[in-house]
Amino acid sequence: MPKKIGELLIEKGATVETVVTQALEYQKLMGGRLGSILIELGACDEKAVVEALCEQKRAKPCKGSQLRNVDKKTLDVIPVKIATRYKVLPLDEESRRLSVAIADPGDLLALDELAFVTGCNIEPLLASERTILGGLEAFYGVKPKAGEVDSARIDGIRKTVNRLTGRDGSVPPPSFAEVAQAAQEAAQGSQPADAPPVESKPAGASAFWSDEEAAGEAAAPAAAAAAAAAPAAAAAAASPLTADGTSTEELIEDEVPRTLEEAARQLSRVEIRDEIADTIMWVTEDLFARSGLFIFQKNRTIGWTGQGNGLTPEMVRKVVMPIEDVSIFTLVRDNPKHYQGILPENPANATIVEQLGGERPPAVLVVPFGLKGRAIGCYYAEGTPEELAEVDLNLLFKLLQKAGLALEMLLLRTKIAMI
C-alpha cells in the first residue's frame, strides 16, 4: 500500500509530525487535500509536496515549459466542457498519444472519458489546481465559478494563517479551530486590521506557469473556500453538476415529467459522456434506495456515478474492481443479461459493498448496457426483493438502450472529427 503524503513528507524532512497532525485536524473541519493545506499553512515547501505526490502516485510532474508551448490545434483535441468538468489541460498530441495536465493523475474516470472522447492514449501529468484553473481561463476563457479556488482567497487565507503559525516554525501551531476560523475570515474578506494587504495574481497570469508552480497539489483546498462562501453558492456547489458546471436542476427542470420521451430528448443532444449518466440517474432517482453506474474497461470495472441514501458520486468513483476478481460486475459483463436477486457472497462482492459505504443490501438489480451488443458498463441498484419486484424493468431496459445509442453517437462524432 502506498505511503500517505504526510508520512512521505516527514520521512523527507520537509515537515514534522506535529504539523502534519495539525493539518489533518484542519482537513477534518474544512476538507481539501493534505498537500494543499500544508502549502497554504506555510508549513511545507510546494516543491517538496510535488515530489512526494509524484512518488506516491507514481506520476510525472507537468513542467511550466509544457504549458507555455500549447498550440490551438492541441487545445481543440479536448472540448471545453470536458476540460472544465475534469479540470484538465491538453499539452501535446502526437501519434494518437495525448499528454494532459491534471490535478489527480489517479482519476480513472477522467482518464477514461478523455480516451473515449479523443480516441488517444492519455499520458497524465500532475499539475496544481490553481494552474489548471488559470489555464482554463487563459486558453478557453472559462472563469472560476463560485466556490472554486481564486488567487485572492488563496493569498488571504495563506497570509492570515501564516501570521498565526509563523513560517519559521518558531511558534507552536494554533488549534485547528483557530486556524479554520482565521481561514474563514480571510476567505470572507474580514481579515484583522493588522493583517497584511492581499496581493493577488490574476488567473491565467504567466506566473502560474513557472516550473515550480505548474506541478503538485492545489494551491489551497477548494473546500475551505467553498465552506466560507455564501449559502446560495454552497448549495450550488453541493448540487450534482453537468459538464459545464451548471446543476442538473438547471439542466432538467423539476416540473418536467421524468419520462422516456424526455430522457430521449436529453440523450439526443448530449455533448459529453457524463451528460448521459446525468440523464439516467435523473430518470431513476426515485426508483431505488441507492443506485450507481459503472464502466467496464479492459482489465477492470470502475465507478462512474451514484445517488441515494449516503451514496455520492465521489464514493462510486473510488470503486475499482480488477477483472480477475469474480464479482456481480463480471457476472453481467461476461453474460450480458440482467441479474436480480440476493447479492452472491464472495470476497469481491463484499469489497464492492464496503467501497460503496453501505451495509450488505437485501437484494440487487444489475443491468448491463453497451454498444452493438457489447457490454461497456452496467446500472446497479439496491433494495428489498419486494421493492425491486415493483420496478418497471421494461422502462429501465429501454432507458439504457437509448443511453447506449447516445454513446454510439458520441463515438461517431469523435471518429468524424479524427478524419
C-alpha positions in Angstrom: 0.0 0.0 0.0 1.4 3.5 -1.0 2.5 5.6 1.9 0.4 8.6 2.8 1.5 12.0 1.7 2.1 13.1 5.3 4.3 10.2 6.0 6.4 10.8 2.9 6.9 14.5 3.7 8.0 13.6 7.3 10.5 11.0 6.0 11.9 13.5 3.6 12.4 16.1 6.4 10.0 18.5 4.6 7.9 18.9 7.7 7.4 17.4 11.2 4.8 15.1 12.6 3.1 17.7 14.9 2.5 20.0 11.9 1.0 17.1 9.8 -1.2 16.2 12.8 -2.4 19.8 12.9 -3.1 19.9 9.2 -5.1 16.7 9.4 -7.3 18.2 12.1 -7.8 21.2 9.8 -8.7 18.9 7.0 -11.4 17.2 9.1 -13.1 20.5 9.6 -12.5 22.3 6.3 -11.9 19.5 3.8 -9.4 19.7 1.0 -6.2 17.9 0.2 -3.5 17.5 2.8 -0.7 18.6 0.5 -2.6 21.8 -0.4 -3.3 22.5 3.3 0.4 22.1 4.2 1.4 24.5 1.4 -1.2 27.1 2.3 -0.3 27.0 6.0 3.3 27.8 5.0 4.2 24.5 6.7 5.8 22.8 3.7 7.5 23.9 0.5 5.5 23.3 -2.6 8.3 21.6 -4.4 8.6 19.0 -1.6 4.9 18.3 -1.8 5.1 17.9 -5.6 8.0 15.5 -5.3 6.2 13.5 -2.6 2.9 13.4 -4.7 4.7 12.2 -7.8 6.4 9.5 -5.7 3.1 8.5 -4.0 1.1 8.4 -7.2 4.0 7.3 -9.4 3.2 10.3 -11.6 5.3 12.7 -13.7 5.1 16.4 -13.0 3.8 19.0 -15.5 6.5 21.5 -16.3 5.9 25.2 -16.9 7.5 25.0 -20.4 4.9 22.5 -21.5 2.1 24.8 -20.6 3.8 27.8 -22.3 4.0 25.9 -25.6 0.4 24.6 -26.1 -1.0 25.4 -29.5 -4.6 25.9 -30.6 -4.7 22.6 -32.5 -3.9 20.7 -29.3 -6.5 22.7 -27.3 -9.2 21.7 -29.8 -8.5 18.0 -29.1 -10.4 18.3 -25.8 -13.8 20.0 -25.8 -14.1 22.9 -23.4 -16.9 21.0 -21.4 -14.6 18.1 -20.8 -11.7 20.3 -19.8 -13.9 22.2 -17.4 -15.6 19.2 -16.0 -12.4 17.3 -15.1 -10.1 20.3 -14.7 -7.6 19.1 -17.4 -5.4 20.9 -19.9 -4.2 19.3 -23.2 -0.4 19.8 -23.6 0.8 17.9 -26.6 -0.7 15.3 -29.1 1.4 13.1 -31.3 0.7 9.8 -32.9 -2.6 9.4 -31.0 -0.8 10.0 -27.7 -2.1 12.9 -25.7 -0.4 14.4 -22.7 -2.6 16.3 -20.3 -2.1 18.4 -17.1 -4.5 17.1 -14.4 -4.7 17.7 -10.7 -5.3 14.0 -9.9 -3.5 11.6 -12.3 -5.2 8.7 -10.5 -8.7 9.8 -11.6 -9.5 6.8 -13.7 -12.9 8.0 -14.8 -11.5 11.3 -16.1 -8.8 9.5 -18.0 -11.3 7.0 -19.4 -13.5 9.9 -20.5 -10.6 11.6 -22.2 -9.6 8.5 -24.0 -13.2 8.0 -25.1 -13.7 11.5 -26.5 -10.3 12.0 -28.1 -9.5 8.5 -29.3 -6.0 8.9 -27.8 -3.9 7.1 -25.3 -3.7 9.5 -22.4 -0.5 10.5 -20.5 -1.4 12.3 -17.3 1.0 14.8 -15.8 0.4 16.2 -12.3 -0.4 19.9 -12.0 -1.8 22.1 -9.3 -5.5 23.0 -9.3 -4.5 26.7 -9.4 -2.5 26.1 -12.5 -5.4 24.2 -14.1 -7.9 27.0 -13.3 -5.5 29.6 -14.7 -5.1 27.6 -17.8 -8.8 27.1 -18.3 -9.3 30.9 -18.2 -6.2 31.7 -20.4 -6.8 29.0 -23.0 -10.6 28.6 -23.0 -11.9 31.8 -21.5 -13.5 29.8 -18.6 -13.5 31.8 -15.4 -13.5 30.1 -12.0 -17.0 29.6 -10.6 -18.2 30.4 -7.1 -16.5 28.2 -4.5 -13.5 27.4 -6.7 -10.0 28.4 -5.8 -9.3 32.1 -6.7 -6.0 33.8 -6.0 -7.4 36.5 -3.7 -8.9 33.9 -1.3 -5.7 31.8 -1.5 -3.4 34.7 -0.6 -5.8 35.9 2.1 -6.0 32.6 3.8 -2.3 31.9 3.4 -1.2 35.3 4.8 -3.7 35.2 7.7 -2.8 31.6 8.7 1.0 32.2 8.2 0.7 35.2 10.6 -0.7 32.9 13.2 1.6 29.9 12.7 4.9 31.5 11.8 6.7 30.3 8.6 9.9 29.5 10.5 8.1 27.2 12.9 9.3 29.2 15.9 5.8 29.3 17.4 3.6 26.2 18.1 0.7 25.8 15.6 -2.7 27.1 17.0 -5.6 24.7 17.4 -7.3 23.6 14.2 -10.4 25.6 15.3 -8.4 28.8 15.4 -6.8 28.1 12.1 -10.2 27.3 10.5 -11.8 30.4 11.9 -8.9 32.5 10.5 -9.2 30.9 7.1 -12.9 31.5 7.0 -12.4 35.2 8.0 -9.8 35.6 5.3 -11.9 33.9 2.7 -14.8 36.2 3.6 -12.6 39.3 3.4 -12.9 40.0 7.1 -9.2 39.9 8.0 -7.9 41.6 11.2 -6.9 45.2 10.8 -3.2 44.4 11.2 -3.2 41.7 8.6 -1.0 42.5 5.5 -2.8 43.5 2.3 -3.7 40.8 -0.1 -1.6 40.8 -3.3 -3.5 38.5 -5.7 -2.3 37.2 -9.0 -4.7 37.3 -11.9 -5.9 33.9 -13.0 -4.1 32.9 -16.2 -1.1 35.0 -15.5 2.3 33.6 -16.7 3.4 33.4 -13.1 1.1 30.3 -12.8 3.4 28.5 -15.2 6.8 28.6 -13.6 8.2 25.1 -13.3 7.7 25.1 -9.5 4.0 26.3 -9.6 3.0 24.1 -12.6 3.0 20.9 -10.7 1.7 19.5 -7.4 -1.4 19.7 -5.4 -4.0 22.5 -5.4 -2.5 25.7 -4.0 -5.3 25.9 -1.5 -8.1 23.5 -0.5 -11.2 24.4 -2.6 -13.4 23.0 0.2 -12.1 25.7 2.6 -13.1 28.5 0.2 -16.4 26.8 -0.5 -17.2 26.5 3.2 -16.8 30.2 3.6 -18.9 31.1 0.6 -22.5 32.4 0.7 -25.2 29.9 1.4 -26.5 30.1 -2.2 -23.1 29.3 -3.6 -22.6 26.4 -1.1 -26.0 25.0 -2.2 -25.0 25.2 -5.8 -21.7 23.6 -5.1 -23.5 20.7 -3.4 -25.8 20.1 -6.4 -24.9 17.4 -9.0 -23.0 19.2 -11.8 -23.2 18.9 -15.5 -20.2 19.2 -17.8 -20.1 23.0 -17.8 -20.5 23.3 -14.0 -24.3 24.0 -14.0 -26.5 21.9 -11.8 -28.7 19.2 -13.2 -31.6 21.1 -11.7 -30.9 23.9 -14.1 -30.5 21.4 -17.0 -33.7 19.5 -16.4 -36.4 21.4 -14.5 -38.1 19.5 -11.7 -41.6 20.1 -13.2 -40.6 18.2 -16.4 -42.1 14.7 -16.3 -39.4 12.0 -15.9 -40.4 10.0 -18.9 -38.6 8.0 -21.6 -39.6 10.7 -24.1 -38.0 13.5 -22.1 -34.9 11.3 -21.5 -34.7 10.6 -25.2 -34.7 14.4 -25.9 -31.9 14.9 -23.4 -29.9 12.0 -24.7 -30.2 13.2 -28.3 -28.4 16.4 -27.6 -25.7 15.3 -25.2 -22.2 16.6 -25.9 -20.1 14.6 -23.4 -20.5 11.2 -21.8 -21.3 12.4 -18.3 -24.5 14.0 -19.6 -25.7 10.5 -20.4 -25.1 9.5 -16.8 -26.9 12.6 -15.5 -29.9 11.7 -17.6 -30.0 8.0 -16.5 -29.7 9.0 -12.8 -32.3 11.7 -13.2 -34.9 9.3 -14.6 -34.3 6.6 -12.0 -33.7 8.8 -8.9 -37.0 7.8 -7.2 -37.0 4.2 -8.2 -34.3 2.8 -5.9 -32.9 3.5 -2.4 -29.3 3.5 -3.8 -28.1 3.2 -7.4 -25.0 3.7 -9.5 -23.4 3.4 -12.9 -20.1 1.5 -13.6 -17.9 1.3 -16.6 -16.2 -1.8 -17.9 -12.6 -1.3 -19.0 -10.3 -3.9 -20.5 -8.9 -5.2 -17.2 -11.2 -3.7 -14.5 -14.5 -2.1 -13.6 -14.5 1.5 -12.4 -17.3 3.6 -10.8 -19.0 6.3 -12.8 -21.6 8.0 -10.6 -24.2 7.2 -7.9 -27.0 8.5 -5.8 -29.3 7.5 -2.9 -29.0 7.0 0.9 -25.5 8.0 1.8 -24.1 7.2 -1.7 -22.3 10.0 -3.5 -20.7 10.2 -7.0 -17.3 10.6 -5.3 -17.7 7.4 -3.4 -18.7 5.5 -6.5 -15.7 6.9 -8.5 -13.4 5.3 -6.0 -14.6 1.8 -6.9 -12.0 -0.2 -8.9 -12.5 -3.9 -9.3 -9.9 -5.9 -11.2 -11.4 -8.2 -13.9 -9.9 -11.3 -12.4 -12.0 -10.7 -9.2 -15.2 -12.5 -9.8 -18.0 -10.1 -8.8 -21.5 -9.1 -9.7 -19.9 -6.9 -12.4 -18.1 -9.7 -14.1 -21.3 -11.8 -14.0 -23.3 -9.4 -16.2 -20.2 -8.4 -18.2 -19.4 -12.0 -19.3 -23.1 -12.9 -19.8 -24.9 -9.7 -20.9 -28.2 -10.3 -19.1 -29.5 -8.6 -16.1 -29.3 -10.0 -12.6 -31.9 -9.6 -9.9 -31.8 -11.2 -6.5 -29.6 -11.7 -3.5 -26.0 -10.4 -3.9 -23.8 -13.6 -4.1 -21.5 -14.0 -1.2 -17.8 -13.8 -2.2 -14.8 -11.5 -1.3 -15.2 -9.4 -4.5 -18.8 -8.5 -3.8 -18.0 -7.9 -0.1 -15.4 -5.4 -1.3 -17.9 -3.6 -3.5 -20.3 -3.2 -0.6 -17.5 -1.9 1.6 -16.4 0.6 -1.1 -19.9 1.9 -1.5 -20.1 2.6 2.2 -23.2 0.7 3.0 -24.5 -2.4 4.6 -25.0 -5.6 2.6 -28.2 -4.9 0.6 -31.2 -7.3 0.9 -31.2 -7.6 -2.9 -29.6 -6.0 -6.0 -30.5 -5.3 -9.6 -27.7 -5.1 -12.1 -28.4 -4.3 -15.8 -25.6 -4.2 -18.5 -25.7 -1.6 -21.3 -23.4 -1.2 -24.2 -22.6 -0.6 -27.9 -23.6 -3.1 -30.7 -24.2 -6.0 -28.3 -21.0 -5.5 -26.3 -21.4 -4.6 -22.7 -19.4 -1.5 -21.7 -21.0 -0.8 -18.4 -23.8 -1.6 -16.0 -26.5 0.0 -13.9 -26.5 -1.1 -10.2 -29.4 -0.7 -7.8 -30.1 -1.8 -4.2 -33.4 -2.5 -2.4 -35.6 -5.2 -0.9 -36.8 -8.1 -3.1 -40.3 -6.6 -2.9 -39.1 -3.1 -3.9 -37.1 -4.4 -6.9 -40.0 -6.6 -8.0 -42.2 -3.5 -8.3 -39.8 -1.7 -10.6 -40.8 -1.4 -14.3 -37.8 -3.2 -15.8 -39.0 -2.5 -19.3 -38.6 1.2 -18.7 -35.1 0.7 -17.4 -34.1 -1.6 -20.3 -35.4 1.0 -22.8 -33.6 3.8 -21.0 -30.3 2.0 -21.0 -30.8 1.1 -24.7 -31.3 4.8 -25.5 -28.2 5.6 -23.4 -26.2 3.0 -25.5 -27.3 4.7 -28.7 -26.3 8.1 -27.3 -22.8 6.7 -26.5 -22.6 5.4 -30.1 -23.5 8.9 -31.4 -20.8 10.4 -29.3 -18.3 7.8 -30.6 -19.2 8.5 -34.2 -18.8 12.3 -33.7 -15.3 11.6 -32.3 -14.4 9.4 -35.3 -15.7 12.1 -37.7 -13.6 14.7 -36.0 -10.5 12.5 -36.4 -10.9 12.1 -40.2 
